[in-house]
């Protein structure tokens, strides 16, 4: 059994992190629109957007590539930008999406130096974001009396999101490997 090790990657400049953050926020706005358009064209409605969770991809990716600050900020602001520009996520879901995506980006950034397979780190990031969302739902349900936000609701949604989970576990490691090879970064 091998021990988990941490290998420090060279940190990106503040400028590079800022650019990566803005690109991730833009992708978090544009990708869901593509999947919603695909749903309209195919007659599937919101199903492709729900199934593939396209906003998650750029947030987790930027965490792995640019670090925890870029991941957390883009995770927090991506849903806000999408809401302001498209109305999605809706106002009721917005704070919970912000918490969830902040968790994805922050955890991916914190895991970027942990020497586990990237698919495992991606899965751990997805679990961390969902745990944070569940905690936010617990807070809303028990402390604020919001009976619409069921604490275990996030886990009930996992089967509907399986295509997106598979896509993320596949594409994110490939994208990280590709970027690291192109830039000469260590793995």
Secondary structure as UniProt FT lines:
FT   HELIX           14..42
FT   TURN            45..46
FT   HELIX           47..52
FT   HELIX           54..66
FT   HELIX           68..86
FT   HELIX           91..111
FT   TURN            112..113
FT   HELIX           118..138
FT   HELIX           139..143
FT   TURN            147..148
FT   TURN            151..152
FT   HELIX           153..156
FT   TURN            157..158
FT   HELIX           159..161
FT   HELIX           162..183
//
